[in-house]
Every structure is written in C-alpha cells, then in structure tokens.
Amino acid sequence: MDSGLILLIFLAFLFAWGLNRVRRAFRLGPVAYVGVMIAFVVVMLAIWGQTVR
C-alpha cells in the first residue's frame, strides 16, 4: 500500500473528527455532514491521483 494513500486515510479520519465537532457547534444536519465528507474524499482522491502519475 502506498504511504501517501495511508496518509490520506489518516487525514480523512482526522477531518471527519474535526468536522463532527464543527457540525455540533454550527448545528449542521447529517446531509450537510455527508456532503462535506464526499467533497473532501473527491478532492483528496484527485490530489492523490495527480501524485501517483
């Protein structure tokens, strides 16, 4: 497994933890939470895809 991919997975978990705390502070619904997580995953995969080439 690529070390960059492992780092991205760690960052995704860290981002999800931080977003959960922000979601409670701003009272975001679950749909907004899922939308932000999907956007984060797409952006991280795009960045990872650029570095693999």
N, C-alpha and C positions, 0 to 999 in steps of 0.2 A: 504494500500500500504506500502511496506517495506521501511523503511527510507534509507537503503542502495541503493535501486533502485532509489529513488528520488535524492540522491547524485550523482549517476552515470548519470542520465539525466542532472543534472546541470553541471557536468563535461563535458559531451558531448557538451552542448551548449557553454561552455567556450572554449573547444578545437576547436570547429568549428569557433568561433570568432577569436581566435588566429591564426588558420590555414589560415583563409581568409586574415589576414594581412600579414602572411608569403608568401602566394601564390602571393599576389601583389608584394612583394619585389623580389621574385625569378622568377616571371612571369611564374608560373605553369599553365598548361591548366586545363580545367574543368575535364578531365578524370583523371588526377593525383589527383585532389582535391577529387573526388568521391572515388578513390581507397584508399586514406589515410583515409577518413571517414569510409569506410566499414571495413578496417583493425582495426581502433580504436574501432568501435562498436563490432566487433567479439571478440577482446581482452577483452574489458570491460564486455561483457556478459559471457565470460569464467571465468573471475575473480569473477564476481557476482555469477555465478553458483557454484563455489567452496566454497564460503562463506555461501551459503544457506544450504548446506548439514550439 
